[in-house]
Amino acid sequence: MPGKHVIHVRLNTRCLKGGAFALEAINSLATTYFFYYAYFLAQNQFGFKTVQNLFLAAGLGFSYVGAAIYGGRFAQRYGYFYSVRIGVAILAVCFVIGAFLQTLWVWLLMILIANFGLSFTWPALEAMVSEGESRHRMQSMVGIYNFTWAGAGAVAYFTGGAMIEHLGIRSLYLVPAGLLIIEYVLALCLEKHLLAAKTNPVPEPPVSEESNIGEKHSEAGAFLKIAWIANPFAYLGCNTVIALIPTLAHKMDLSPMMAGFTCSIWLFVRAGSFVLLRFWANWHYKFSLLVAAYVAMIGAFAVILLVPNLWILIGAQIIFGLAHGLIYYSSLFYSMDVGETKGEHSGIHEAAIGAGNGGGPAIAALAIWLWPQRPSSGAWSVVAMLLVGLAIIFWLRPPAHRRAS
């Protein structure tokens, strides 16, 4: 097993950084194909209804919280590439098993274990692209990272429905498994290259005006806390939308292929927003922009689930994607900007996503179960929780903004 020295070396050579982005793109393609379409699988193979899909999403989200924290610490201790290989191996084995053993309880166990394997990949990949970078270059690296996973994920969701219709249901298991095998080989090659290079330890980053953009550490820390609150609440909305897309598609009489085409718009918009935010740095540490994005996200979320009109759905997705792009970028950027233990902070960032992924569907499922005669109760209950998140954000606002108010 690799030792701690693996993690404390420069990872800013072009070969290693380019390889890290390639790993990320493959990981996003493979996992989006399966996890985003798992709700269609559950609906078509096991007869899951809206509430069951929401409970499935909640279980996956909540189980990811502790796993992500552990995965981040594992990556920090034993090495990023080694952590990726462990996670990819778990995922690939689970998907192969899922393709051929499709009883309900085996499938549920498989998806939970795969979800655990996922936690070894994303914290490591996030830390990998930020390790050894100056603050200015980290802005660029995080931007490329965000666009890469978001763009690959959007492509996967856009094409996943067509893949089901043309290649069959097993393609959602075997195509990701094949991609993950490629990812494993690439991670192994990059790890060997890293060890062979025998690069020097990463020096302590110099204290400069550029790296002290918040002027006060307390202000930067406040933005980190706000982002760690805003991001899980944003995913509270995202994962609720994803879990309810099969229901939304049924209401609008959309096939899986058309649902993939139509409901992937916000994913492409989010990917585009990451490009904009990479080149425009004035959003850093701007409380008003973060709040505006959060409010816009709440409105767009409500419209997506409550207004069954195709053109309104498209417009709301554009707003939703832009808003979530800023919120997600803030969480990851501040996590990397404020802390030095990249792997552990990435694990916390991912755990926060897991909390949101679990919380939104759980609240929606509970509301629908309590008020089955009101189909919109799930969406409105999540809107209420998003408003609670907005109140928490204002409560945590930086000292300078408290004085201003």
KOLVO-77257 format. One record per atom (N, C-alpha, C, O): y, z, x. Coordinates in steps of 0.05 Angstrom, whole numbers, plus 5000, padded with zeros to 4 digits. Atoms other than C-alpha are relative to their C-alpha. Example, Ala and Ser with C-alpha at 12.3 -4.5 7.8 and 13.67 -1.06 7.14 Angstrom:
BEGIN
497650005018 491051565246 502450005018 502450135039 497649994984 497951435273 502250144985 504450184995 
This chain:
BEGIN
497650005017 500050005000 502550005018 502650155037 497650014984 506949835028 501350275001 501250434983 498649744997 510850415055 502949984992 503949774983 497249995009 517950635041 501849815015 503949735005 498350174984 520650195097 500549734987 502449594993 499850275012 519549575054 502649984985 503849764984 497750015018 525249755009 502750015014 504749925004 497549954986 530449925061 500649795021 501249865044 499350224983 531449245092 501849814986 502149824961 498250195013 536348695081 498549804984 496449704992 501350205018 534548245024 502049784994 501849644973 498050195007 540547785029 499849745015 501849595017 500350274990 537647185065 499649814977 498849884955 500150205021 537846545026 497149974989 496749944965 502850035008 530246485025 499250224981 498050164960 500949785016 529147174997 501550014973 500350074952 498549995025 534747154946 499249774981 498949814957 500950225016 532746464923 497350054988 496749984965 502749935010 525546694917 500150214978 498650194959 499849795021 527747304877 500949874973 499949954952 499250135024 531346854827 497849834988 497549814963 502350155010 525146414822 498050184986 497050124965 501849815012 520847024808 501150094972 499650114953 498749915025 525847244755 499749794978 499149864955 500250225020 525846564720 497249984989 496849954964 502850025009 518246534717 499350244982 498150214962 500549765015 517947254693 501249994972 500050074952 498650025025 522947124638 498649804981 498249854958 501550205016 519346494614 497550114989 497050104965 502649905008 512546824612 500250224979 498850224959 499949775018 514547474579 501549944974 500850064953 498750085025 519247154528 498149854982 498149904958 502050155016 513846674506 498350194984 497850164960 501849825014 509347254489 501450214984 500950234959 498949775015 513647854470 501849924978 501950064957 498250085021 518747474429 498549884976 499349894953 501650125022 513347104390 497750194992 496150114975 502149825008 508847714385 500150074970 498150134957 499749945028 511647834315 499049774982 498049834961 501250215014 509647144293 496950025002 495549974983 502849964997 502747284322 498950214982 496950184968 500949785017 502247944285 500049914971 498349994955 499850105027 504447604221 497849814993 496549834972 502050215006 499747014226 497150085004 495450004989 502749934993 493647334257 499050254985 496750274978 500849745011 493648034227 501450074974 501050294963 498849955026 497847964164 502250215000 502750334979 497949804999 503548414188 502349914981 503149674980 497650045016 509348474139 502550095015 502350175038 497549924987 516548644154 499950285012 500650315035 500049724990 515549394161 498150035023 498750175042 501949984978 509349314205 501149885026 500849995048 498850124976 513048844252 502250185011 502550205036 497949834990 518849324256 498850255014 499850335035 501449784986 514149904273 498849915026 498850075046 501050114975 510849464326 502249995021 501950075044 497750024981 517649324357 500950275009 501650315032 499249734993 519450064355 498150125020 498950255039 502049894981 512950254389 500349895028 500150035048 499750134974 513949754444 502650105014 502650155038 497549914988 521149964455 499950295010 500750345033 500149724992 519950714457 498150055023 498650215041 501949964978 513850654502 501149895026 500249975048 498850124975 518050234551 501950195013 502450165037 498049834988 523050794562 499050155024 500050125046 501149854977 518851254605 498849825020 498949875044 501250194981 515150664635 502149885019 501549845042 497950134984 521650344659 501150205021 501650125044 499149814981 524050984692 497950035023 498750045046 502149994980 517351044727 499949755017 499649765042 500150264985 517450304746 502349985020 501949885042 497850004982 524350374776 499650175025 500250095047 500649824978 522250964819 497849895017 497949925042 502250124985 515850614839 501149785018 500449775042 498950224984 519750004862 501750115023 501650005045 498349894979 524750434900 498350125023 499150115046 501649874980 519150794936 498149815016 497949835040 502150164987 513850264950 500849715005 499349575019 499150274994 517749614951 500249834975 498649854957 499550165023 520549114903 497849794995 496949764972 502050215003 515648544916 497350124992 495950004975 502649875006 509649014913 500050084970 498050054956 499749925028 512149284846 499749764982 498349784961 500250245017 512948584818 497149914998 496149834977 502850095000 505848404839 498250174982 496550074968 501649825017 502949024805 500549934971 498649914955 499350065028 506648874740 498949734991 497949714969 500950275008 504948134740 497049994997 496049864979 502949995002 497648274752 499150134973 497350034960 500649875025 497448754693 500549814976 498849794958 499350185022 500948254648 498149774997 497249714975 501850245001 496547664667 497350074989 496249934972 502749925010 490048044655 500250064970 498449984955 499849945028 492548294588 500249754983 499049744962 499750245015 494547604565 497449844998 496749734977 502650135000 487847304584 498150144980 496750014965 501649845019 484247864546 500949944972 499249904954 498950055027 488847764486 499349734989 499049704965 500650275010 487247024483 497249984988 496749804971 502850035008 479847144472 498950234984 496850204970 500949775016 479147834441 502250084981 504050244988 497749985018 483547824380 499450174975 500250104953 500149815022 481448414337 502550175002 503850195023 497449875001 487348834315 500350225020 502350235035 499749774982 486049464355 500049925029 501450045046 500050114972 484349084419 502749875005 503849915027 497450144996 490748674409 502250205004 503950175021 497949794998 495049294399 499850145027 501950195040 500349874974 492149624461 500949815022 502249905042 499250204980 493148984500 503049985003 504149975025 497150044999 500448914481 501450255011 503550235024 498849754989 501949644498 499650015030 501450095045 500550014971 498749574567 501749795013 502849845035 498350214989 502448924578 502950105001 504350045021 497349895000 508849284559 500550195023 502650205035 499949824976 507349804613 500249835025 501849905043 499850174976 506249244664 502749885003 503749845025 497350114999 512948954645 502050185015 503850085028 498149814988 516349584670 499950005030 501750115043 500150024971 514149444741 501649755010 502149735034 498850254991 517648774742 503150004998 504449955018 497150035004 524748804713 501650195018 503650105030 498449834983 527349424750 500049905029 502049905043 500250104972 524749134816 501649745004 503049715024 498550254997 527748444803 503050044999 504449915014 497149945001 534548724784 501050125026 503150045036 499249884974 534749154847 499949815023 501549825041 500550194979 532148594890 502549825005 503249775028 497850194996 538148134878 502550155008 504450025018 497649854993 543248694890 499850145027 501850215039 500449854975 540249024952 501449865023 501149625027 498750104976 544448945015 502449824996 503249685014 497750175006 550248594981 502650165000 502750394992 497449885003 557648734987 500750004970 499449874954 499249995028 561248894922 500849734989 500149664966 499150265009 564348204918 497649824995 497549684975 502350175003 557747844929 498150114978 496749954965 501749895021 554148324882 500949904973 499249844956 499050125025 558648074826 498749734995 497949674973 501250275003 556047374840 497050024996 495949874980 502949985002 548847594849 499150094972 497249984961 500749915027 548647974784 500549784979 499049764960 499450225018 551847384749 497849795000 496949704979 502250194998 546546904775 497450114988 496049974974 502349875011 541147404758 500049994970 498049924957 499849995029 543647474687 499649724987 498249704968 500350275011 544146724675 497249915003 496149774985 502750104995 537246604705 498150114979 496649964967 501949895019 533447094661 500749914971 499049854955 499250075027 537546934599 499549714994 498649644972 500450295004 537246184608 497049944997 496249784979 502850045002 529746194620 498950114974 497249984962 500949885025 528646654561 500849834976 499349804957 499050175022 532846204516 498249754998 497549674976 501850245000 528645594537 497350074988 496249924973 502649925010 522245984523 500050044970 498249954956 500049965029 524346194454 500549744985 499549714963 499450265012 527045504438 497549834997 497149694977 502450175000 520445174456 497550144991 495550014986 502549855006 515545724437 498849924973 496449894971 501050085026 515045524364 498749735001 496649694989 501250264997 513744804382 497450015015 495549875009 502449964985 508545034432 497750094982 495450004985 502049905019 504845414377 498949774983 496549744979 500850215019 504844804331 498449785014 496749655001 501350224986 502544304384 497750085017 495849925021 502249914982 498044714431 498350224988 496250284999 501649805013 495445244384 500950285008 502550325026 499149734997 496245994380 499450125027 500850295038 500849894974 492546134445 501949935023 501950065044 498150084979 497945774484 502050225006 503150245028 498149784996 502446394474 498850215018 500250395027 501349824981 497346774517 499549865026 500249965048 501050134975 494746264567 502349875016 502249875040 497750114985 501345914585 501450225015 501950185039 498849784984 504646584603 498250095022 499150165044 501949914979 498346784641 500149815024 500149915047 499950194978 498646144682 502650035016 502650025040 497449964987 506046254697 500050255017 501150265039 500149754985 504646964719 498349985025 498950125045 501550044975 499346744768 501749875021 501649945045 498150124981 504546294800 501950205011 502550215035 498249794992 509346874801 498850195020 500150275040 501449824982 504247324835 499849885028 500450015048 500250134974 502946824891 502649985014 502850035038 497350024988 510346714902 501050275010 502150295032 499249734991 511647464905 498550095025 499750215043 501649934976 506047554956 501149855024 501349975046 498950164977 508846995000 502750115009 503250135033 497349894993 515947284997 499750275013 501250335032 500449734987 513447985014 499149965028 500050115046 501050054972 509747715075 502349905017 502549975040 497750104985 516047335096 501950235006 503050245028 498249774996 520147975088 499050185023 500550265040 501249824980 515348385131 500149865027 500549995048 500150144975 514847835184 502849985012 503049975037 497250034990 522447775189 500950245016 502550225035 499349754986 522948505213 503050035001 504250085023 497149985001 530148525191 500950295003 499350485001 498949734995 534749115205 500450154975 500750034953 499449845023 535849695158 502749944988 504549865003 497450055013 541449615108 501950225007 501350455003 498049794993 547649975135 501450114975 501349984954 498549895023 551750425090 502349814994 503749725012 497850185006 556749995053 502750125007 503250355002 497449894992 563750055081 501850074976 501649944955 498149935021 568950405039 502549835002 503849835023 497850194999 574249895022 501550014973 500550134954 498550025025 579549754971 498449854979 498649924955 501550175018 574949234940 497850164986 497450144962 502249855012 569149724930 500950244985 499350384973 499049775014 573750244901 501749924976 503850044970 498450125021 576149834842 500850194978 502950164966 499449815021 575850404794 502150205007 503050364990 498049824989 580850784838 499150295000 499750435019 501149735001 577551424818 497149994994 496249844976 502950015005 570151564822 499450094971 497549994959 500549905027 570551944756 500349784979 498849764960 499650225019 573251324721 497749805001 496749724980 502350184998 567650884749 497650124987 496049994974 502349865012 562551404729 500250004970 498149984956 499750015030 565451424658 499249734989 497949724968 500850265010 564650674651 497049955002 495849824985 502950024998 557550724676 498650134976 496750024964 501249865023 555951234622 500549854974 498749834957 499450155024 559450814569 498149764998 497049704976 501850245000 555450194589 497250084994 495849934980 502849915005 548950584589 499750094971 497450094961 500149955029 550650784517 500249744984 498649704966 499550245015 553250114493 497649815002 496949684981 502250204997 547349704521 497650074982 496649894969 502249955018 541750074485 500749964971 499049874955 499250055028 545650054420 500249704995 499549614973 500150295004 546549304431 497249904997 496749724980 502850085003 539149224441 498750114974 496850004964 500849915026 538249644379 500349784979 498649744961 499550225018 541249054343 498349765007 497249634990 501550244991 537848514386 497150014991 496149814980 502949995006 530748754377 499550014970 497349924961 500350015029 531748864303 500149714990 498549634973 499850295007 533948134297 497449865007 496349714991 502450144990 527947894338 497650074982 496149894975 502249925017 523048304297 500149894972 498149854959 499650095027 525948054232 500249694998 500549594975 499850295001 526347314251 497749874984 498349694968 502150125017 519447164220 500750034970 500349854954 499249965028 522047474154 502349824993 502449704971 497750175004 528647104161 499249714997 500249564980 501050275001 524946454174 498649944974 498849724963 501450035026 520646564112 502049974978 501749804960 498050025021 526846674069 501449735000 502049624979 498650264998 530046034095 498149775002 499049545006 502050215000 523545644093 500049845026 499949605026 500150124973 523445514168 497250035012 496050245010 502649994986 517045344206 500550155026 502850195034 499649874974 515745724272 501649825020 503349935035 498550184982 518345104309 503050004993 504750025011 497250015008 524745064269 501450285003 503750295010 498849734994 525745824274 500650035029 502750145036 499449994971 525245764349 502449845007 504149935023 497650174994 530345194350 502550144989 504550165003 497649895013 535145534301 500850275009 503250335013 499449724994 534646264321 500250065029 500350295037 499749964971 535046154396 502949955009 503549985033 497350074993 542445964393 501450235015 502750195035 498649784987 544946664410 499050055028 500450165045 501149964973 540346684471 501349805019 502049885042 498750194983 543446044499 503050085004 504150055025 497249914998 550446304483 500350245019 502150255036 499949774982 548946964518 499749915029 501150015047 500350104973 546546574579 502649875010 503449915033 497450124993 553046174579 502150215006 503850175024 498049804996 557146804574 499750135028 501650215040 500449894973 553947054639 501249835021 502249935042 498750184981 556546444675 503050055000 504250085021 497249945002 563546574649 500750275013 502750285029 499449734989 563347314668 499550015030 500750185043 500450004971 560747154737 502549915015 503250025036 497650124987 566946744754 502650144992 504650115006 497649875009 571947164715 499550305002 498150434986 500549724994 572147864744 501950194987 501650444990 498049825012 578048134704 498950184978 500350354968 501149835021 573348434653 499050275011 498450454996 501049754988 571148974703 501750244991 504250234993 498649755006 572949674679 502349974980 504450094983 498050035021 576749434618 498850114974 497149984962 501149865023 575349914561 500449844974 498649824957 499450145025 578749494507 498249764996 497349714973 501850235002 574448884522 497250084992 495949954975 502749915007 568049274519 499850094971 497950034957 500049925027 569949584453 500249764981 498849754960 499850245017 572048914424 497449854998 496649764976 502650135000 565348614444 498150154982 496550034967 501949835016 561649194412 500649974970 498749944954 499350035028 565449134346 499249724990 498149704968 500850275007 564348384345 497049984996 496049844978 502950005002 556948494356 499050124974 497250024962 500849875025 556448964296 500449804977 498649774960 499450195022 559748454250 498049765000 497049684979 501850234999 555447874275 497150084993 495749924980 502749915007 549048284269 499750014970 497749924959 500149975029 550548444196 499849724987 498349694968 499950275012 552047714180 497349865004 496349734986 502550144995 545647454214 497850084981 496349914971 502249905017 541147894172 500650004971 498850024954 499349965028 544947934107 501149754986 501349744962 499050255012 547647224096 498149775006 498249655028 502050204995 541946724088 501149714997 500349574979 498850275000 546046094103 499849895028 500650035047 500650104973 544245644161 502549985018 502450065041 497750044984 551245474184 501450265007 502550305029 498949744994 553746184178 498250145021 499350285038 501849894981 547546404216 500649905029 500650055048 499450124974 549345924273 502650125011 502750205034 497549894991 556546174276 499850295008 501050375028 500349724994 554546904275 498550045026 499050225041 501649994975 549546774331 501849955024 501450085046 498150064977 555146494375 501650255007 501850325030 498549754996 559247134366 498150215012 498950365030 501949804991 553047564375 499349965029 499150165045 500750054972 551147224440 502250065020 501650175041 497749944982 558047274471 500450305003 500850395025 499649714999 558748004452 497850145016 498450315033 502249864986 551848204477 500149935030 499350095047 499850084972 553147814542 501850195015 501150285037 498149824986 559148254560 498850285002 499150415022 501149735000 555548894540 497850035021 497750225036 502249994981 549248744580 501049985029 500150135046 498950044973 553148494641 501350265009 501050345033 498649754993 557249134640 498050215009 498350345029 502049794993 551049584640 498849955027 498650135044 501450064975 547549224697 502050015024 501350115045 498150014978 553849114739 500950285008 500950355032 499149734993 556249834734 497750165012 498150335029 502349864988 549150084749 499849935029 499250115046 500250084972 549149684813 502550075016 502350125041 497549964986 556449804830 500450305008 501550365029 499449724996 556550564824 497950135017 498550315033 502149864987 549750764852 498949855024 499249615026 501250114976 546150654918 497049964997 495849795010 502950035005 538950744893 499649794979 499349854955 500050235019 538450054862 497550014982 497849964958 502450005016 531250124839 500150214978 499450154955 499949795020 532250784804 502149954978 501649994955 497950075020 538750564771 499149774982 499849764958 501150225017 535349924748 498050104980 497950014957 501949885019 529850344718 501450144977 500550124954 498549875021 534950754679 501349794981 501249824957 498950225015 538350114657 497949884981 498549834957 502150115016 531749844632 499050204979 498450124957 500849795019 529850504599 501950014977 501150054954 498050015022 536350474560 499549774981 499849804957 500750235017 534449784536 497650074982 497550004959 502349925015 527650064515 500750184977 499650154955 499249825022 530950614475 501349854977 500849914954 498850175021 535150104438 498049834986 498049804961 502150175012 529249644428 498250154980 497350044961 501649845018 525450214396 501650114977 500650124954 498449875020 531050544358 500749834976 500549914953 499150185021 533549944318 497849944980 498149994956 502250065019 526849724289 499050254986 498250244962 501049755013 524750454276 501850074977 500850154956 498149935021 531050584236 499849814976 499849894953 500250205021 530449934198 497450034984 497350014959 502649975013 523050044183 500050254982 499050244959 499949765016 524350754158 501749954975 500950054953 498350055024 529950514112 498649824980 498749884956 501550185018 525649954083 497850154986 497250114963 502249845011 519950444073 501050204979 499750244958 498949815019 524450944037 501249864976 501149974954 498750155022 528150423995 498949714998 500349525003 501250275001 523249843986 501349814980 501149574983 498750175020 527149593926 502649885010 503849724997 497550114988 533149453971 499349875027 499450015048 500850144975 531048934024 502150025022 501450015046 497849994980 537848984058 500450275012 502150315029 499649724990 537149734071 499550025030 500850175044 500649994971 534149604140 502449915016 503150055036 497750104985 540049194163 502350194999 503650245019 497749825003 545249674135 499550265015 501450385026 500649764985 541750274167 500549965030 501550145043 499550054972 542149944235 503049975005 504050065025 497150024998 549549774223 501250285002 503050335017 499049735000 550650514209 499650135028 501350275038 500649894973 547350704275 501849875021 502650005040 498150134981 551550184312 502850124999 504150155019 497449865003 557750524284 500050275013 502050365024 500349754986 555151184310 500349955030 501750115044 499650074972 554650854378 502949955008 503850025029 497250054995 561850624373 501550265002 503350295019 498749744998 564051334360 499450145026 501250275038 500749884975 560251574421 501549875023 502450005042 498550154979 563551034464 502850105001 503950155023 497249904999 570451274443 500150295010 502050375024 500149724990 568451994457 499750015030 500750195043 500550014971 566251794528 502149845015 501849805039 498150184987 572251354542 501250135025 501550385026 498949904975 575251424612 502550174997 503950144977 497749835003 580551954625 502749864996 504349954981 497450155003 586151444632 500449904972 502749904962 499850105027 584651164563 500450234981 501550204959 499549775017 584451864533 502950085001 504150154980 497249934997 591352004560 501749794984 503749874972 498550215014 593751334532 500050034970 501949974956 500249975029 591251504463 501250264991 501250324967 
